[in-house]
């Protein structure tokens, strides 16, 4: 499966990569003669975006009090739900002291993002 969609154009008979960039990417990912299923993708609208964040905010406002320590803001809830749904990864590191936590944080911030 690809990391991101490959932009294609329908020419009436076949899906054609929209540019040389997409053609090269398709050559790396797909096998000639293999059968693939495609799904149409629509970018979300601003209305859809606003509705999503309003729904998360409303859900957060309706959390029971005992969950507010785990989700102190709607943003905490949103991020946890993204992890739970598989759209993001979460890792935690337990440190023995604040000084150790600062050292680990500094190390992670210098780590190349391609390895994270």
N, C-alpha and C positions, 0 to 999 in steps of 0.2 A: 504494500500500500504506500502511496506517496505521502510525503510530509504535508504538502499543500497541493491544491488543485492545479492542474495544468490547463492553461487557457487554450481553448480550441474554437474553431469556427466551422460551422456546418456549411458545406458547399452544395448541398442538395443530394449528395451521394455518400459522402464520408466526412468524418470529423478530421479536420486538418489543424495542426498546431498553429497558433495565431502569429508566431514569429520564429525566427531562427533560434532564439533563446529557448522557447518552449519546445521546439523540435529536438534540440540537443538534450534537453531534460527528459523528454519522452523516450528518446533512444537509450538513455541510461537506465530507465525504469521499466519499460515495457519490452516484451519479447515478440518479435515478428511472428505472426501466425497464431498467437495466443488469443483467446477470447476473453474480453473484459466487460463487466457491466458498468454502465455509467449512470450517474445521478445528476440531475440538473441542480445547480446551486444558485441561490439568490442571496446577494448581500443583504444584511438586515438594514431596515430603514431607521431613521432617527426616531420615528414613532415607536417602532418595535424596541429599540434600545431603551427609550425612556420608560416604556411599559415594564421591561425586565427589571430595571433598577427600582421602579415603584413597587413592584411585586416583592422584591427582596426586602425593601424597607418595610413594607406592610407585614411580611412574615416575621421580621426581626421585632417589630413592635408588639407582635402577638406571642412572642416566646414566653414560656413560663419563667418565673424569677430565678429558678435554680440553674437555668442555662445561660443567664446573663454573664456569669463569670467566665464561661467558655467562649461566649460571643459578645464581647462588650460593645461592639458596633455592628451595623449592618454590613460593613465591609468585611469584618471577620467572618460573618455568616456566609457571605457570598464566596469568599475564597475557600472556605471549608467545603462548600457545596460543589465548587469546581473540582476540587481534589476528589471528593466522593464520586462524582460523575465521570472521573477519568480524564478531565480536560487539563489537569495540572498535577504536578508532583509536589509532595511535601516531605521534607526531611527535617528531623530535629536532632540536635546534638546536646547531650547533657554535659555540662562543665562543672568542675568542682568549686570554682570560685568566679567572681566577677572578672578578675584579671585574666583567668584562663579563657573566659567567654570573649573578652575583648581581643585576645590573641587569635582565637579561632575565627572571630568575625573579620579581623584584619586579613588573615590568611585567605579566607573565602572571597573577600572583595578583590584580592589580587589574582585569584584563580582565573585562568582563561575560560570565558563563557562557553566555548565549544566543548569543554570537558564537563560542564555542569549538567 
